[in-house]
Amino acid sequence: MANFTSNRYDVVVCGAGPAGLMAACTLGRLTSGTRRILLLDKKEPWKEPIFCAEAVSKDRLNALWPVDSSFVRGTLSGIYFTSPKRYRAEFYSKDCGLVLDRARFHHALSDGCVSAGVECRYDALIKKLEKTDEGWNISVSVGGEIETLFAEAVVDASGPSCKLTRGIECLKGIESGDTDLEPAIFAVADGIEHSKEHIELFFGSEFESGYGWIFPRDGKEVNIGFVLGKDVDHKVPLRQKLLDFIARDYPNAKVKAVYGGMIACGQSEKPMAKCGLFKAGDAASCVNPISRSGIVESLLCGRIVAESVREWLGDSGMNRSAIEAKVLDRWMAALGKKHLQVAHAKVGFNKISDKQFDRAAYKLSKLPREKQTLFRIFFNVLWAAPSLIWKMRSFLR
């Protein structure tokens, strides 16, 4: 093969985001070089732009991948919850989070893949998957040349659009589909006054069924943007809505670049594996439904999928369907059930009015910092909208 070391692999991982990188690296380590593993993407995973914010929980990340200063932009000590009238409540917890340099973080994950014996190609566009009796044929374009590879198993970590698996007969029932996508847009900008140790989140009808944000980057630049609900009727183009928000609230801002796209927005209950194909990360809709966070979630999902694939490869064939069915169970036990609970709360949360947000944030803003706990913030928002307590009682139990 001109572009690959072989035309036959045990596993091909499609997509080099956090889920794909983690799945490939974990699988390489678990199999200690005894399996041929190929990781494919159309571009190097450290190339900008990366369509995501960069804030993560320090403890949750460190439990999955050792934190190294080389890929950390800065530390976070809290979150500002800002209401429509710009009343601000603060959750403070020193050094609770990290602002990642996503490009360098992905580079570290990729280096881990190489060290684990994974073959990585970041110039390969996956054109088509085709099921065979023995596994999967994967059509790949490299430099305009089409090559066909074989894999016994495939990991789809290609993101939320699910283009790779659409129309494949044996995979009916595991597609996530466009119903799990929401529109998001953000700008990289400077000249915006902000705390480099805080995330700021904006709530209210301006960001219908979603929220706005400011994520610090390097003390000067910020990531400023918003996500809206999937069913929101956009009367103003998202780019213009973002620029209007910045110009109104931050007139001294200098916008350097604007990026946008559809992001995964929820937790799917559909199977995550079938016919030797395993879904991971956004491709499986393993996303916190309210925060829409997905970095640590994708790492955890990638690890679970890799452990499942290793078990699947080692089976004689009699129990492979059972192993595939357990992937969702493993994810649900780890984090998916919590996501489903959050999804129930999301329905009620989206019904809170601007007045209720303002009332809760104003009351909280008058409290000393040490009393503005996450529980108290959550409780006060609900207390400002008492009818929601009853609507969300199953979530609160």
Beta strands, then each sheet from edge to edge (+ up, - down):
strand 1: 8-14
strand 2: 37-40
strand 3: 55-57
strand 4: 72-82
strand 5: 88-100
strand 6: 119-121
strand 7: 124-131
strand 8: 136-142
strand 9: 145-156
strand 10: 181-190
strand 11: 198-202
strand 12: 211-216
strand 13: 222-227
strand 14: 254-264
strand 15: 273-274
strand 16: 277-279
sheet 1: 6+ 2+ 1+ 9+ 8- 7+
sheet 2: 6+ 2+ 1+ 9+ 16+ 15-
sheet 3: 3+ 5- 4+ 11+ 12- 13+ 10- 14+
end
